[in-house]
């Protein structure tokens, strides 16, 4: 599977852009703030229906325009698929796959899988638990798109439940509505938490192997999934445990106007040599672990789906010392890779095509 073509109109800084990609390595070079990352962001949107930079769709539309147009051609063996999207600054997007309307994001998720390496990945280790939860959920959805429904249902009901709690839960109707929300949230939350813990059984060994390769020595990499609402996240009846937790915390939740327990507050702790990586690992260990998270997830996705995701390396080498940069290149697979750089081509990378970006204009580079 690989991305063969990308066409953009009024996307970020691009008034118009037309690109063809080889199945191998494409290096996109240029100074900072010229539009390199925006190209990878467009590829990411085609794969997931959202920006990997965490911004709303309105930010993707070129200033002064009502909508951005994105078209992507994906080749999978003998099959060629075409995604067409009108990303609007306001209102609902319009998306088609092979000329057929797409109503749900999850209907796009098997078109093309991606793995993104970015300088901000260090926050997966150093930052709060939300980033680590998102990492797990994104990988879970890439491996099994049905979990996108569980995640979307959980987020939707959680938002409704919080709005009801902020109102103070006045009257029998409000209490009855809360009980309905409790059942719905427990069902979706249990499925999401169960998916996370099953994923970790396969993922943690892959991360440990990747860390050893990048560091040049094997250090024990372990993790803990912590959920306040259940003593054992691997227990069979998670739905009942989560529903019971909502009941036990009801008074506190009404007082504070927010849902206090559930998968949206769970923690996934990463340990290097038995020590909490967020507080006790060195900067070098933290950066190596962040790379190992991406590399391990990429390999697991390749193994379980039988197809290597498209690698998007967004200026990641500018943050690495020479040893880690060389080790990362040596252990990347041979699938399609798009690399952005503001400097020289990273050592060990042999481009099949080189492009230069300057203020939203793209040309061939020597």
RATARA-V887269 format. One record per run of one state. SS is the DSSP state (h for helix, s for strand, l for the rest). FROM is the first residue (numbers start at 1). TO is the last residue. If there is no record, write none. Layout:
BEGIN
ss = <SS;SS>
from = <FROM;FROM>
to = <TO;TO>
END
This chain:
BEGIN
ss = <l;s;l;s;l;s;l;h;l;h;s;l;s;l;s;l;s;l;s;l;h;l;s;h;l;h;l;h;l;h;l;s;l;h;l;h;l;h;l;s;l;s;h;l;h;l;s;l;h;l;h;l;s;l;s;l;s;l>
from = <1;2;12;14;21;25;30;36;49;57;61;62;67;77;79;89;94;98;100;102;105;109;114;119;127;129;144;146;167;172;216;221;227;238;249;250;257;263;266;267;273;275;277;281;283;306;310;315;316;320;322;332;337;342;353;359;361;365>
to = <1;11;13;20;24;29;35;48;56;60;61;66;76;78;88;93;97;99;101;104;108;113;118;126;128;143;145;166;171;215;220;226;237;248;249;256;262;265;266;272;274;276;280;282;305;309;314;315;319;321;331;336;341;352;358;360;364;366>
END
